[in-house]
């Protein structure tokens, strides 16, 4: 017992080491990871790091340019918006909402999608047809449009926006999981497990599922970055997080009228979105290369 | 070929039914009573209420309502917009050319830059050039395009004063809508300078909408080329002493194009999502801006109809792309017919 636990632990750490070996070859992916960890820290410790309260209005300092520009002040490093709120603090607090939105969207769509894909692939029959045709229908409508329509039904707000976006991402996970389930289903190890009398649930979740996870993980990181973009887009269109909330897309929308006389209020939230999404995509690319067995030959 | 077409059409039927169920369901799951929405704040008596329900067919069982909706849809009747009192179909097809023109220009822009960039990156694999092209395309892929559009407006419209901020054509020009495609209509009209003006209006929206497709196409072309370049027939062509240019353009590119055509098929949904944002930023009078307006105006029949028509558009384009495959790669046609 003890021995087997030890050996499984060592294979796990071996797998991890192998993964890290391939991942760390890709320097840009590592750079993306480092930046992403920074953003996560920023989100976790937003209250400690940010110089001001995100909602605090310093009316006498309204529309102050960034510190390095003429008229800027060090205490408002990235300038202030029309109401004199500190842009830096708002962006730091916004990172919480964007990362949270990304996480929730991925967790929702991944868990529902993997479950449905597993069922569709394993059970087959009418259940598979039903699940796959429903997914086809979801995919027939552009993601952002479907999310907008769903938010129109559910009512605007960050939580509803996240749920709506999660629904539009689910088909990708269903398709991936179903495809890998089908290809795993006839492998020897599954047959062997079936012979030993394993239940369907055990076969699905213990035997098959772990072997389908690599593409799902890659799709998960890609969805994480697009989820941040889509949440920001819904916020920008006024259907996501609502105005005083410092969500990045909402920040751009509320300052949109200022692009001429206070361009920094629009520029910096956008840079924040771009960098966060870029770092996640770098990590995603690195993950794909490290997890893709085809590329490991070289 | 014919059987292939029939097969593809049969596959679309369940999706079409699914989409009609969604658009039918949309109005029914909206919060609020439909009669009260129609009646406004005045309210209605119980008798009047029953009459309105009967008029709208809402007193029948839900499946009957669905079938009468489906029959309306198949007859091209998608209801009347509450805001403009015009048939939704009419409004959609009036605005559709504006979106189509923008989307076509965006995809052409993405192809013209993306395909060569991808080929160069593949040929120069591992060099600084490759890394540079892939780095830029990853940035493009990560771009929040609504912000990108605002940045371009700040730079080109306000600082450099090179491009107009919104719309399709200046008010100075009076061009008859013949095709709905402004570039063609302005060429057909005798208004001098209107074509250039339309082109000016089109540049920024095209770049904004084309950015993500450009990035995707560059990445896909690169990986498709890398795969093809390692194939035996390319090595043979090289061994015959053909120039790199000839090997790339005649032998490799044709095969790599299959991947690229697939990507373009997938692009349609991305383009229409992007059009919602791009048209909102640039005041472009197309489907995207219309549907956002309709959502905010609570013009639900317009949203319902627009949703359905956009889904049908995407299905049609994907069907065309599937058929195009057959022409580019006869092997696919053959395989699918056999199965």
Interface residues (C-beta under 8 A of the other chain):
Chain A: X28 X133 X134 X136 X137 X139 X140 X141 X142 X143 X144 X145 X148 X149 X152 X153 X155 X225 X229 X232 X233 X236 X237 X238 X239 X249 X252 X256 X259 X260 X263 X266 X267 X269 X270 X273 X274 X277 X278 X281 X282 X285
Chain B: X14 X15 X18 X19 X21 X22 X26 X29 X30 X31 X135 X138 X139 X141 X142 X143 X144 X146 X147 X148 X150 X151 X153 X154 X158 X269 X270 X272 X273 X274 X276 X277 X280 X291 X292 X295 X296 X303 X307 X310 X311 X314 X315
